[in-house]
Amino acid sequence: MTAAEAAPGNRFEWFEQVVSDVLLPTAFRAEDPSGFDARGGMLDLGGARLARFSYGPLRSRRTPALIRKGDPEQYQLALVAGGTAWFGQEDGRAELGPGGMTLWDTSRPYESGSGTDGRDVDVLVLQIPKARLPLPSQRVERLLARPIRSGTGLAAILAGFLTDLADSGPDCTSDQLNGLGEMAVDIAATTLAGQLGSPVEPTAELRAQALLRQIRAFIDHHLGDPDLTPRTVAARHHLSLRSLHALFHDEPEGVAATIRRRRLEGCRADLARPDLRRQPIQSIAARWGFTSATAFSRTFRHAYGTTPRDYRLAALRGAVA
């Protein structure tokens, strides 16, 4: 979404409304409202969200009245990808250039400004529900509107992860985005804990769940590889095959069944696409990692009670109707 969607004279008002809808109700003041321009987008990451906005110089303010109007009850972590910006909340004030990060609490008043050098600013904002951040609120208060340098260590990893997620996330499925959102919150929480001088020590259960999310994301990204097997998944994650199977012991299905189901779901979705109606069924199957036409047909029929050909005919007939 960009301000070009609005009439030239209304682009500042467009931006103010979009930010209030996507992030939180906020009041803005631009140096030149008539010449203001902006663009932005948002990724739904399950419980968390990642927004990205590029815009011209302005000032913003969140007042007690605006908090009463709407409060998502989040911590919002900003990463300045380009330009300059400053953020002030409580007794903190962060002056940020490219690569700088800071945190604020949506339930408290704050002020911010951008473009102190006269240029546009590019900002990524990770929206973390307070209930999802495993840190005591009294300790998080110490980080509000304090600069977080992202040049080295875990903060650099977090900044790179958020940038890659903003760039490539639109090409991911909703399931993949949910897993990536969990990872983003985990990395952010550990980074913030490190800023406080006491790294988060996750429980064994939390570590297992994080590893499961990582493995599921890996599987989804490699479904087209015919060599994707439980053994290769285990090797890529430095696990023994026995440890991998143990990790999936309490899950509804095992590793091999997960790979097979996700491949079949991809094939079924492609077989129902009108724009792929002329593509051979085996080509679709191969794209999702099935190397044998006979085995694919048998597996598909076992899962869905019909052959790939009959499923495609019925799905396309319904699309036309």
Salt bridges, closest charged atoms under 4 A:
ASP71 OD1 - ARG62 NH2 3.85
GLU90 OE2 - ARG108 NH1 3.20
ASP91 OD1 - ARG146 NH2 3.16
GLU95 OE2 - ARG93 NE 2.91
ASP105 OD2 - ARG108 NE 3.10
ASP105 OD1 - LYS130 NZ 2.75
GLU111 OE2 - ARG59 NH2 3.85
ASP117 OD2 - ARG119 NE 2.83
ASP122 OD2 - ARG52 NH2 2.76
GLU141 OE2 - ARG108 NH2 2.80
ASP167 OD1 - ARG52 NH1 3.04
GLU182 OE1 - ARG132 NH2 3.11
GLU182 OE1 - ARG213 NH1 3.85
ASP186 OD2 - ARG213 NH2 2.67
ASP220 OD1 - ARG262 NE 2.81
ASP250 OD1 - HIS249 ND1 3.12
GLU251 OE1 - ARG216 NH2 2.50
GLU253 OE2 - ARG261 NE 2.58
GLU265 OE2 - ARG261 NH1 3.03
GLU265 OE1 - ARG262 NH1 2.53
ASP270 OD1 - ARG273 NH1 3.50
ASP270 OD2 - ARG287 NH2 2.74
ASP275 OD2 - ARG273 NH2 2.63
ASP310 OD1 - ARG309 NH1 3.72
